[in-house]
């Protein structure tokens, strides 16, 4: 009987191993606009191999919009993964003053960087984005942020999966252009919040997803079974 209990406990350990956790990888300050061909923290040199969301991609250049229409986004995220913005936001599409970035729809030719902004004075920081994902999924999450107009903005990002928050060390922009805040998200099913904070009302340019893994249904079934076995084992030990 003791052996069977230990076996059940071992299987139950699978549940603990599938609790999500976050690793703050770091801030990429060198790639600049070459996010599709020279991503510094990606082994394939490309952010967004498994999908990306770019705010204001279809928005006209040199235009400020106090109430942004998210229909202007370029969204290639996986169908079962979504990122919700923090309610009403403003948009400044820029004319290169926020830097330029490779256009994935035009052979990576340069295009202006867009940037979500606070919708009005007094809007509370941080701006919180919510990522929803399928059960058991894991991936690398990159937050794209852009400084502009010589403001040398410093972005702070915090990612939380419900088990604990992680942050990369903020790095002030020394020139106009993109920085990339990179996090690894382990397997789990909880929603993930991403808080973006600056001193000047700037928010995110977009998000990129890499190394996206969803377990097979049989694996999820095993995890559910192991949880049941763990519960039975605990009841047995209390008897």
N, C-alpha and C positions, 0 to 999 in steps of 0.2 A: 504493500500500500504506500509506503514511504516513497518508493521509486516512482510510482505513478503520480504522486503529488509533485515531486520534483520535476517530472516531465511536463506537467501542466504549467508549473511556474516558469519553466524555460520557454514554453510556447507563449505564455503570457508576456514574456519580455519583449516580444515583437511589438506589442502595443506601445510600450515606452519608447522603443526605437523609432516609432513612426510619429511621435510627437514633434511638431515642427519646431525648428530653431532657426536663428538667423546669424549669419557671419557677415560682418562689415568688411568687405574686401578692400575698399579704399576709394580715392578720388583720382580719376585720370585727368590730368591737366595738360597732356601733351598731344592728344589726338586732334584737338581742334574740330574743324568741320569734317574731317575725313572718317566719319563714323562707320562707313560701309567698306572701307579698304585699309584702314590703319588703326583699328581700335586697340589701344595699348593693353587693356586688361582682358582681352579675349584671344584664345588660342588660334581662332580662325581669322583674327584681325577684323571682325565685323560685329558690331552691336546690332541686336535685333534679328539674328539668324532665324529665330522662331516667331518673330512678330514684333511689331512696334506700334506706338501711338504718338503721332506728332500733332500738337495743337496748332491751329491756324495755318496748316499747310496750304489749304485752298483759299485762304483769306488774301485779299488784295494787299500788295505792298504799300508801305507808307500810309497806313490807315489805323487810326485808333477807334475801337468800338467799345463803348462802355458796358454793353450787355452782349457778350459773345454768344454766337450760335455755334454749338459744338458739331453741327453738320459740316463745318469747314475743316474738320480733322481728317487726317490720313490715318486710318486704323486697319492694320493687318494682324492684330492680336489673334491668338488661337480662338476658335469659335466658343470654347467652353471657359474662357478666361475674360474677365471684363475689369475695367478700371473706371470708377465713377469720380468725377471732379467734385470739388467742394461747393456745390451750388452755383449761384450766379457769379460769373467772373467777367473781367474786361480783357481785351486783347489788343496788343500792339504788334503789328506784323513786321514793322521795321523795314529798312531799306539797306540792310547790311550793317547798321549801327549796333545790332546785337550779334554781329558776326554772320558768317555764311556757313552752310552745311551742304553735304552732298545730297542731291535729289535722287532717290532710288527709282523714280519713275522716268528719269531722263538721263540714263547712262552715267549717273553720279555727277552730273554737271552741278555747279554751285547754285544754291538758291538761298534767299534770305531766311533768317531764323525768326520764328514767331515766339511770343512769350505771353503767357497768361499773367494778368495783373489783378490786384485787389480792385473790386468794382467801385470803391469809393473810399473817401477818407474815413478813418476810424474802423475799418474792417479788421476784425481780430486776426492776429497771427497765432498759431501757424495755420496754413491752409492744408486741410486734410483730404487726401485721396484714399479711396477704398478699393482694394483689389479683391475680387471674388474668383475662386478657382475650384476645379474639381477635386474630389477626395483623393488624397495620396499623392498629389502632384508636387514636384520640386522643380526649381529653375533658378537661373541667375536674373536678378532684377537690376536694371540700370535706370537711374533718374537723370534725365537731361536737363541742365539748367544753363542759362545764358545771361551774361552781363552785357550792358550796353550803355552808350552815351557817356563813356568815361566814368561810370559810377563806381567801378571796382567793387561790385556787390559781393557779399559773402553769404553763401547759401548754407543753411544747416538742414540736414535731412535726418529724419528718425523713422525707422521701420519697425513695426510691431505686429506680431502674429498672434497676440493674446497670451503668449508664454513669457514675454519679455521684450523690451525695446532695445534696439541697437542703432548706433549712429556712427557715421564716418567723421573724421576730424575735418571741420570746415576749412576750406581754402579760399582766400579772397582772390577774385579774378584780377589779374594784372593787366589784362587787355580785353577788348571786346571779343566775344566768342563763347564756345561751349565748353563746359566741364561735365564730367560723367561721374555720378556717385553710384558705386557698384556694391550690390549685396547678393549673397547666396542664401536662398530660401530652401530649407530641407523639406522632406515629404510631410504633408499635413493636409488638412481640409478647411482650416479656419480662414476667415477673411483676414486680409493684411491691410493695415493702415500705413500710409506714408505721409508724414508731416513735413512740409516745406516752409522754412522760416527765413526771412530776410528783414533788413531794417528799412527797405525802401518800397515795400509792397509788391516786389516781383514774386513770381511763382514759377511753375515748371514749364519747360518747353515740350517735354514728352517723356515717354518710357520705352524701354526696349527689353525684350525677353530672349534669353538664350538658355541652352541646355535644358529644354522643357521636357520633362518626363512624367508620364501618367502610368501608374501600374496597371497590369492586366487585371481583369475582373476576378480571376482566380486568386490573385495575390490579395486583393481586397477581401475576398471571402475568407482567406486564411487568417487575415488579421482579425476579422470579426469572430471567427471560431476561437482564435487564441484568447480573445477578450473573454469569451464565455468560459473557456477552460480556466482562466485565471480567477474568475468569479467563483466557480465551483471549488477551486483549490482553496480559496480563502475561507469559504463556508466550511470546508472539511477541516481546516486547521482550527476553526473556532469550536468545533464539536468536541 
